[in-house]
Amino acid sequence: MTIDDSASSSEKKRGDQLSSLLKSMGGGGDCDRPACDDTKSALSAALQRVGEARVASKNSTKQSTYTECPPTREEIGTSTWSLLHSMAAWYPTSPTANDQKLMTGFMQALARFYPCTWCATDFQQNIELNPPKTETRDDLCIWLCEQHNVVNQKLGKPLFQCSIDKLDERWRKSTDPKCQK
């Protein structure tokens, strides 16, 4: 077996593993979302690293150490807003009563367990005054944008335009060439 044969054999094996993993995660055919491509790439890279780590561990008795610092408030905030806006962008247009209940519960749980205690308390108060609007995707997107603006105003940051067209352009299907893959 040549090196090329071995490489293509491991690539095929990784491809089979990726396909199997995506199916086990419920990833049948609904992958028109931009995050799906990133997920496939991340899982593929992770499978490759696992394979490389197995080879490295066979060839070495030395243990590697993994050190990473806890995320800062700023890093958590940016990541959380990205997740929330992306979830809202892909929330059902006509959600079921159960969808609405789950999304409201998610927002309440986030407000309760958010790692920054001041931010958590603030968000709890905000959703007490203005509960999540989960009746439609548009309602949720706009409500979340308004909540983000409440926080940005307190922090002296620029405010977002909370129209569904602007939000969809940013979080669902951007037409900006730099966002095209």
N, C-alpha and C positions, 0 to 999 in steps of 0.2 A: 504494500500500500504506500502510495506516495504522500508527501506532505499535503499536496493539493486535495487528494482524496480524503485524507484525514480531516482537513479543514472543512471541506464541504459536507462531510459526514456529521461533524459536530454542529455545523450551521443548520443542517436538516433536523438534527435532534433538538436543537434549541427552538427551531420553528415549530416542531411538533409539540414540544413542551409549552410554548407560548400559546398555541392554538388550544391545547387542552386546558391550560390555566384560564384563558379568557372564557371558554365555555363553562368552566366550573364557577366562574364569577357571574354567570348569566349574560355574558357578552355574545349573544347569538348574532344578530345582524344590525342592531341599533347602534351604529357607530358613526353617525353623521355629525357628532359633536366634536368640536376642536380638541377637547380634553381626551377623547378616545385615542387620537394619534399619539399624544404625549404619554398616555398610559401604556400603549403598546410599546413605545420606544423605551420607557422606563423599565417595564417588565422584561423586555428583551435584553437590555443592558444588565439588569439584575441577574438574569439567568446566566449571562456570559460571565459576570463576576463570580457567581457561585461555582461555575465550572472551573474558572481559573483558580479560585481559592482551593478547590478540591485538589487540583494538580499541584499547587504550591504546598499544600499541607502534606501531600504524599512525599514531596521532595525536601521537606524541612520539618524539623521537630520544634522550631521556634514559633511561639505563639505571637500573633500580631495583636496590638492593642488599639482599640478604637476610642478616641477621645473627641468629644464634641461639646461645645459650651451650650448651656441652656439658652433658648431664644430670648431676646430682649423684648420688652413691651412693644417696641416699634415693629420688630419682626413678626411677633404674634398678631399685632393689629393688622398689618398689611396682609398677612396670609389669611387671617379670618375674614376680612372684608372681601378678598378675592374669592374665597370659598362661598361666602354667603351670596354675593352677587351672582356667581356662577350657578349656584343652586336655584336662585330665584329665576334666572334666565331660562333654565330648563325645567322649571316647575310646570305641571300640566296647565294648559289653557283653561280647561274646565275640570278642576280637581274634584275628586270624590270627597265626601264628608270625612272619610278616614285620612285622605291626603292632607286636608285642612287641619285636622286634629294633630297629625304627626308633625306638620310644619310648625304649628303653634307650640307644641310641646318641645320641639327642637330649639326654638328661639328662647323659650323659658328655661330650658336646661342650660343653654349656652350662657344666658344671663346669670344663672345660679352658679355655674362651675367655671366660668371664665377665669384664667389664671391671674389676671390683674384684679385684685379685690376692689380697687376704686372704680375701675372700668365696669366690673360686674355689677356693683351697686348702682352705678349710674344707668347702665342698660336696664336693670330691673325696674328702676324708677321710670325710665322712658317708656318701657312697654306696659307698665301699669297705667300711665297716662294715655298712651296711644298703642293699644294692643295690635299684634300683627294682623295685617289684612291679607287673608289667605283665600278669599272667594274666587279670585282668578289670578293667572300668572301676571297680568298687567298690574293688578292691585298690589301683589306682593313685591314686584320689582320697584314700583314707585314708593311704597311704604318703606322698603329697605333703603332706597336712595335718600329719602327724607330723614331716616334715622342716621344714616352716614353723615348727612349734612349737619344734623344736630351736634354730632361729635366733632366734625371739622370746624364748626363755628366756635365751639368751646376751645379748640386747640389753635384757633386763628389760621386755619388752613382754608384754601379756596373751596367754594361750594360747587357741587355738581348740578347740571341741568337734569331734572328728574322727569323728562319726557320718555315715553316708552321707546320712541325711535332712537334717541340718544343712548339709552340704556342697552337696547338690543345691538346697536352698532358697537358698543364697547364690550359687552359681555356675552353676546350670542354669536353673531356672524359679522365680523368686521369686514369692511371693504378696503381697509388700508392695506396697500401692497406689502408693507413690512410684516403684516400679520398672516399673509398667505403662505402656505407651505407646499 
